[in-house]
Amino acid sequence: MTPGGDPGSMAGMVDPASPPCASDLQALDDALRLLAGAGVDLRDYRRDALLRRARQRAAAAGHADLGAYVQALGGAPGELERLASALLLHVTGFFRDRPVFEALRTTVLPSLARGAARTLRCWSIGVATGEEAWSIAALLEEARPGRWDVLATDRDPASLAAAAAAAYPGDALDAAPAWAREAALEPGALRAAALPLRAALRARVRFARHDLLGPRLAPAEAVLASFDLVLCRNVIVYLDDRMRALALERALAALEPGGALVLGAAESPPPSAAVEPWPGLPATLRIFRRRTA
Ligand SMILES: C[S@@+](CC[C@H](N)C(=O)[O-])C[C@H]1O[C@@H](n2cnc3c(N)ncnc32)[C@H](O)[C@@H]1O
């Protein structure tokens, strides 16, 4: 396999599952320095998760060990960007973790809609290729037709471009339940190659580049403490404790008292955080309410 190619036979290639060794950790640090020099600073992310994915990328690029891959990094066109993408992991999906979206639809959004007469505002942090933003937009339109907006941000410009284009395959919602399809898709639209997302959603979702851990606390488009709902799902899971606390502090600073914070299934707020599990919902859903006091 040529460097830059996709994984085929892994014989003689990096084994992503082998235990960490000092030379691989050193190679990973070298790669993280190169990435930081190129504007993608992942040096605060947990080494175990990064190492696994760096090894996967090295194997996919046809290298026998991580050290050799990192040595070749500088001279391989586009490889630094491919490594950054692999490390940031952009996996997502429409109505991902369906019970979470069900609870938002049946419990949280109706409660937020009752509590505020003005436009409901949502910030989707780490939106990847956008499916999360379009999913929550569909439910907001259902709960509050025409009186909501979504700001969707990510640190990765390529993902954001895909998110804003919203060019998803026509079958992307085939496995979703009827309520999700009805909320997201243009009524009566014929089956087509591209997913017929409701036109009413497009006007109210904005995309902006923002690094939750970067120098700007919040995107220029955001006003602190002005969001009713903040989704920060599967973004902080790879951070070390200090950076996770910083990320949550920033996400919470953007949230109205009484507003909802939604984290990923493997993510929790620090015990001291100013949030409590959303009343009446199982804690496993990771939906929290910002305390009012
Ligand atoms: C696994 S995806 C999660 C997508 C979506 N939230 C979901 O749960 O389906 C993680 C996303 O977080 C983004 N991300 C990671 N660190 C970030 C940061 N510091 N600021 C903004 N986005 C970040 C990545 O670029 C990636 O698109």
Ligand as a Chemical Component Dictionary entry (heavy atoms), coordinates in Angstrom:
data_LIG
# 
_chem_comp.id                   LIG 
_chem_comp.type                 NON-POLYMER 
_chem_comp.pdbx_formal_charge   0 
_chem_comp.three_letter_code    LIG 
# 
loop_
_chem_comp_atom.comp_id 
_chem_comp_atom.atom_id 
_chem_comp_atom.alt_atom_id 
_chem_comp_atom.type_symbol 
_chem_comp_atom.charge 
_chem_comp_atom.model_Cartn_x 
_chem_comp_atom.model_Cartn_y 
_chem_comp_atom.model_Cartn_z 
_chem_comp_atom.pdbx_ordinal 
LIG C1  C1  C 0  -17.324 13.069 17.787 1  
LIG S1  S1  S 1  -17.742 14.614 17.071 2  
LIG C2  C2  C 0  -19.243 14.953 17.915 3  
LIG C3  C3  C 0  -20.327 15.413 16.976 4  
LIG C4  C4  C 0  -21.674 15.646 17.656 5  
LIG N1  N1  N 0  -21.580 16.585 18.732 6  
LIG C5  C5  C 0  -22.250 14.329 18.139 7  
LIG O1  O1  O 0  -22.193 14.033 19.332 8  
LIG O2  O2  O -1 -22.758 13.556 17.313 9  
LIG C6  C6  C 0  -16.618 15.698 17.924 10 
LIG C7  C7  C 0  -16.498 17.049 17.256 11 
LIG O3  O3  O 0  -15.944 17.956 18.197 12 
LIG C8  C8  C 0  -15.079 18.821 17.524 13 
LIG N2  N2  N 0  -14.151 19.380 18.512 14 
LIG C9  C9  C 0  -13.183 18.741 19.205 15 
LIG N3  N3  N 0  -12.549 19.607 20.021 16 
LIG C10 C10 C 0  -13.151 20.813 19.834 17 
LIG C11 C11 C 0  -12.943 22.108 20.381 18 
LIG N4  N4  N 0  -11.971 22.328 21.272 19 
LIG N5  N5  N 0  -13.733 23.126 19.970 20 
LIG C12 C12 C 0  -14.712 22.914 19.052 21 
LIG N6  N6  N 0  -14.945 21.713 18.476 22 
LIG C13 C13 C 0  -14.172 20.678 18.875 23 
LIG C14 C14 C 0  -14.393 17.938 16.489 24 
LIG O4  O4  O 0  -13.837 18.731 15.438 25 
LIG C15 C15 C 0  -15.549 17.046 16.055 26 
LIG O5  O5  O 0  -16.188 17.575 14.921 27 
# 
loop_
_chem_comp_bond.comp_id 
_chem_comp_bond.atom_id_1 
_chem_comp_bond.atom_id_2 
_chem_comp_bond.value_order 
_chem_comp_bond.pdbx_ordinal 
LIG C1  S1  SING 1  
LIG S1  C2  SING 2  
LIG S1  C6  SING 3  
LIG C2  C3  SING 4  
LIG C3  C4  SING 5  
LIG C4  N1  SING 6  
LIG C4  C5  SING 7  
LIG C5  O1  DOUB 8  
LIG C5  O2  SING 9  
LIG C6  C7  SING 10 
LIG C7  O3  SING 11 
LIG C7  C15 SING 12 
LIG O3  C8  SING 13 
LIG C8  N2  SING 14 
LIG C8  C14 SING 15 
LIG N2  C9  SING 16 
LIG N2  C13 SING 17 
LIG C9  N3  DOUB 18 
LIG N3  C10 SING 19 
LIG C10 C11 SING 20 
LIG C10 C13 DOUB 21 
LIG C11 N4  SING 22 
LIG C11 N5  DOUB 23 
LIG N5  C12 SING 24 
LIG C12 N6  DOUB 25 
LIG N6  C13 SING 26 
LIG C14 O4  SING 27 
LIG C14 C15 SING 28 
LIG C15 O5  SING 29 
# 
